[in-house]
Amino acid sequence: MKPTNQPAWHCIGNLGDATPDQHGGDFLLIDRRGVYTPEMWHYEPETRQLSTILLDRCYRCPEIPGAVSDNRFHVNSPAWFGKPKDLTSIASTSDLSEFELIEMLVSPYPMERAQGYLAIAANCGFYEFDQYPQDNTEEEAKTLCARLLAQANEADTWPDGLAQ
């Protein structure tokens, strides 16, 4: 039987609190096999839920100045968050300029995209990205957060620059 290309997730960065199991966390994960799009996992300690955000690279819409698309085949179709007025609103609530937000979303670097998507989720809600977050027990959450933090620390030693 031929093996499948299931993702081999590895956390390469923590964008959240140093104690995510207590105060929440945002983890950047990549597929070590390079098949799947990077993801951000958001842990909410009050509900012990883990939400997932796919960090699709966005593209500037050539025919709509100030808009971004998350569909490389239809770059003139703005993403649900990608119209100029939406990006203006998101930027204004995240201490970013519209230019900075767009640059993050179109970046080839997963860490920069994660920061852009985090600004969108903080403005619009994580529910807009993941309507069925994973429920965890307190022990599962502590174990998961500890494992992801350990992986992020290990990733800091990698020479390939993925965590830029």
Residue pairs with C-beta under 8 A, 6 or more apart in sequence:
5 33
5 35
7 31
7 33
7 35
7 36
8 31
8 32
8 33
9 29
9 30
9 31
9 32
9 39
10 29
10 30
10 31
10 32
10 151
10 155
11 27
11 28
11 29
11 41
11 147
11 148
11 149
11 151
11 152
11 155
12 28
12 29
12 30
12 110
12 111
12 151
12 152
12 155
12 158
12 162
12 163
13 27
13 28
13 111
13 114
13 152
13 155
13 163
14 20
14 25
14 26
14 27
14 28
14 148
14 149
14 152
15 25
15 26
15 27
15 28
15 40
15 111
15 114
15 115
15 118
16 23
16 24
16 25
16 26
16 27
16 42
16 43
17 23
17 24
17 25
20 27
20 43
20 45
20 145
20 148
20 149
21 43
21 45
21 141
21 142
21 145
21 146
22 45
23 45
24 42
24 43
24 44
24 45
25 42
25 43
25 145
25 148
26 40
26 41
26 42
26 43
26 114
26 118
27 40
27 41
27 42
27 43
27 148
27 152
28 38
28 39
28 40
28 55
28 110
28 111
28 114
28 152
28 163
29 38
29 39
29 40
29 41
29 148
30 38
30 110
30 162
31 37
31 38
37 54
37 55
37 56
38 55
38 110
38 113
38 114
39 52
39 53
39 54
39 55
40 52
40 53
40 55
40 114
40 117
40 118
41 50
41 51
41 52
41 53
41 148
42 50
42 51
42 52
42 53
42 121
42 126
43 49
43 50
43 141
43 144
43 145
44 50
44 51
44 126
44 133
45 141
47 133
47 135
48 135
48 136
48 137
48 138
48 140
48 141
49 133
49 134
49 135
49 136
50 133
50 134
50 136
50 141
50 144
51 126
51 127
51 129
51 130
51 133
51 134
52 129
52 130
52 133
52 134
53 117
53 121
53 126
53 129
53 130
54 129
55 110
55 113
55 114
55 117
56 70
57 70
57 72
57 105
57 106
57 107
57 108
57 113
58 68
58 69
58 70
58 79
58 82
58 102
58 105
58 106
58 113
58 116
59 68
59 69
59 70
59 71
59 72
59 75
59 106
60 67
60 68
60 69
60 75
60 102
60 106
61 67
61 68
61 69
61 75
61 76
61 77
61 78
61 82
62 75
62 76
63 76
64 76
64 78
64 83
64 84
65 84
66 84
66 87
66 98
66 102
67 78
67 82
67 83
67 84
67 87
68 78
68 79
68 82
68 87
68 102
68 105
68 106
69 75
69 76
69 77
69 78
69 79
69 82
70 79
70 82
71 77
71 79
80 128
81 87
81 90
81 120
81 124
81 128
82 105
84 98
87 98
87 101
87 102
88 98
89 123
90 96
90 101
90 119
90 120
90 123
90 124
91 97
91 98
91 100
91 101
91 119
93 119
93 122
93 123
94 101
94 119
94 122
94 123
96 104
96 119
101 116
101 119
103 112
104 112
104 113
104 115
104 116
104 119
105 113
105 116
105 117
107 113
107 116
109 164
110 162
110 163
111 163
111 164
112 164
117 129
120 128
121 128
121 129
126 133
136 144
155 162
155 163
156 163
